[in-house]
């Protein structure tokens, strides 16, 4: 509980030493009395004197705590809701810069004709925004996978990461390593929600059989489902249609990648998105399918306690003032 | 009237001081704010993830340069004041790639911290290391993201050797983007390890594994006959090209980095302890922003002074009596 308290300026706490002052000084004007020794000892007076000292000390403490910026730290409260832990594995190879028709985007017609990457980024951003209870992470890949964000509720961070996911002028080769990195992230962590790896790409790549086996076993041991949103350009082959004879994993990698994913033994869905709207529909469907009970954390914003300290200080000051008003300044016979 | 106040304070100092303290506390509840200059930073951290960064000669304990660079950045993140903006990027080949747009450091600390922790040499999209190109690109990215400081952590290793006649020209204004080139690693040349999946060392780069001399555009002879073993396409450098033949080894190239620092207006710092980076940042960036600041402590502080003064009634009273004849 104590660790939940924080100070903006902890150095100010040194002033707490001043709280000892009322122990040393009583702060009352001394009136001479000709026969002090004759006055009877008064228990109530003594108690009152100590009470005033105590109030003075508390008042100093309240003021110092307020000045130090006492607050309750931002905390997280665990909740159970519906959602999933989604690791997005996003393709940013050079071809993602083309539009859906397969043309390289001219800067003039970006508005009507977004590049595949831009469309994917926007749709993903909307998807993430609509799913507050999901934990989402991001890995991007082209020639190599890049770990961008861990699973998080931090919507601002996810947006900042999607915004800067630019295509790199390189080939699409690291899909296996991208998936491996996502699975590796889950490794060793307790399963507190439905795990989903969401692959968003516009192409496939051949994965050699040894790597295939390794990825298959990782999927099984991490209990992760897979969804592949294949952003299909107009001239790209379909992943659902068997290519003609003579085509193999090298000439039609998408189809064979899809066939391989089907053998993973974990829940797997594939979507072909030929335009941004189809992309959105696919994501919506993924969302529906992966709406399982899961633990998530809700952020409790930081709470200022300085105001309470100041209010307490004012009350104590008023008490001291009241006491001072009742002090007499001379003896009345 | 003024005399009257003086007299009343002289007569009942405690009471008047406490009354003033109470009155001073009242504005506190209106949450007064005043724009005050505050030191906040906007920093792009770029870490070199080329393979020479795997040499284990950095920091006090002699850990991998990359691991040490990560530690230093994470330490710096922890010391940046709230309100500072941070982006993280990596350098390999000739390019810098930033992971995300700048984010506020306190609210997004956990993701920033983990992103740095997971920067890995396996994320490199190519194995070359053209340090000059990389640094200039880093400065360009920093400016594009509207950050004013770049922290570039590298060992300065150039691989393969570059042709000094074809170096990129720095086209920014020196000092427009300020910041630090943080050199990591030791000055003694070390073999560059090859790592397996679990970062165990499986061997070292051998002389024949690394390009020992620059090949690009090296032909500058007027006559082919002047150069033994010259071949326009296959051996433009001749049969016995000049080279140090130590390119498979790596040491922190302080001279090169200092040179680059001079060109770009950045500060060079040999990072030997991870805590140095946060300190250097504090010294080398002087960016003040006007931030609406809570000034309640000012009122509370004055009230505290008056409260304390009320414990010295005789002294206060004598102060206000003095003026009177």
HADDOCK unambig.tbl for C-alpha pairs under 7 A between the chains (distance, minus, plus):
assign (segid A and resid 25 and name CA) (segid B and resid 311 and name CA) 6.04 0.50 0.50
assign (segid A and resid 26 and name CA) (segid B and resid 311 and name CA) 6.37 0.50 0.50
assign (segid A and resid 27 and name CA) (segid B and resid 310 and name CA) 6.21 0.50 0.50
assign (segid A and resid 27 and name CA) (segid B and resid 311 and name CA) 3.78 0.50 0.50
assign (segid A and resid 27 and name CA) (segid B and resid 312 and name CA) 5.80 0.50 0.50
assign (segid A and resid 27 and name CA) (segid B and resid 313 and name CA) 6.23 0.50 0.50
assign (segid A and resid 28 and name CA) (segid B and resid 313 and name CA) 6.95 0.50 0.50
assign (segid A and resid 29 and name CA) (segid B and resid 313 and name CA) 6.47 0.50 0.50
assign (segid A and resid 60 and name CA) (segid B and resid 304 and name CA) 6.60 0.50 0.50
assign (segid A and resid 63 and name CA) (segid B and resid 300 and name CA) 6.07 0.50 0.50
assign (segid A and resid 63 and name CA) (segid B and resid 304 and name CA) 6.65 0.50 0.50
assign (segid A and resid 67 and name CA) (segid B and resid 297 and name CA) 4.60 0.50 0.50
assign (segid A and resid 67 and name CA) (segid B and resid 300 and name CA) 6.66 0.50 0.50
assign (segid A and resid 143 and name CA) (segid B and resid 125 and name CA) 5.49 0.50 0.50
assign (segid A and resid 144 and name CA) (segid B and resid 123 and name CA) 5.49 0.50 0.50
assign (segid A and resid 144 and name CA) (segid B and resid 124 and name CA) 6.47 0.50 0.50
assign (segid A and resid 144 and name CA) (segid B and resid 125 and name CA) 5.29 0.50 0.50
assign (segid A and resid 145 and name CA) (segid B and resid 123 and name CA) 5.64 0.50 0.50
assign (segid A and resid 146 and name CA) (segid B and resid 123 and name CA) 5.23 0.50 0.50
assign (segid A and resid 147 and name CA) (segid B and resid 118 and name CA) 6.69 0.50 0.50
assign (segid A and resid 148 and name CA) (segid B and resid 99 and name CA) 5.78 0.50 0.50
assign (segid A and resid 148 and name CA) (segid B and resid 115 and name CA) 5.96 0.50 0.50
assign (segid A and resid 149 and name CA) (segid B and resid 111 and name CA) 6.27 0.50 0.50
assign (segid A and resid 149 and name CA) (segid B and resid 115 and name CA) 5.88 0.50 0.50
assign (segid A and resid 150 and name CA) (segid B and resid 111 and name CA) 6.54 0.50 0.50
assign (segid A and resid 150 and name CA) (segid B and resid 114 and name CA) 6.88 0.50 0.50
assign (segid A and resid 157 and name CA) (segid B and resid 108 and name CA) 6.92 0.50 0.50
assign (segid A and resid 160 and name CA) (segid B and resid 100 and name CA) 5.18 0.50 0.50
assign (segid A and resid 160 and name CA) (segid B and resid 101 and name CA) 4.77 0.50 0.50
assign (segid A and resid 161 and name CA) (segid B and resid 99 and name CA) 6.18 0.50 0.50
assign (segid A and resid 161 and name CA) (segid B and resid 100 and name CA) 4.02 0.50 0.50
assign (segid A and resid 161 and name CA) (segid B and resid 101 and name CA) 6.25 0.50 0.50
assign (segid A and resid 163 and name CA) (segid B and resid 101 and name CA) 6.84 0.50 0.50
assign (segid A and resid 164 and name CA) (segid B and resid 99 and name CA) 6.70 0.50 0.50
assign (segid A and resid 164 and name CA) (segid B and resid 100 and name CA) 5.17 0.50 0.50
assign (segid A and resid 164 and name CA) (segid B and resid 101 and name CA) 5.89 0.50 0.50
assign (segid A and resid 314 and name CA) (segid B and resid 22 and name CA) 6.11 0.50 0.50
assign (segid A and resid 314 and name CA) (segid B and resid 25 and name CA) 6.40 0.50 0.50
assign (segid A and resid 317 and name CA) (segid B and resid 18 and name CA) 6.64 0.50 0.50
assign (segid A and resid 317 and name CA) (segid B and resid 22 and name CA) 6.13 0.50 0.50
assign (segid A and resid 318 and name CA) (segid B and resid 22 and name CA) 6.48 0.50 0.50
assign (segid A and resid 321 and name CA) (segid B and resid 15 and name CA) 5.95 0.50 0.50
assign (segid A and resid 321 and name CA) (segid B and resid 18 and name CA) 5.46 0.50 0.50
assign (segid A and resid 321 and name CA) (segid B and resid 19 and name CA) 6.27 0.50 0.50
assign (segid A and resid 324 and name CA) (segid B and resid 14 and name CA) 6.80 0.50 0.50
assign (segid A and resid 324 and name CA) (segid B and resid 15 and name CA) 5.35 0.50 0.50
assign (segid A and resid 325 and name CA) (segid B and resid 15 and name CA) 6.32 0.50 0.50
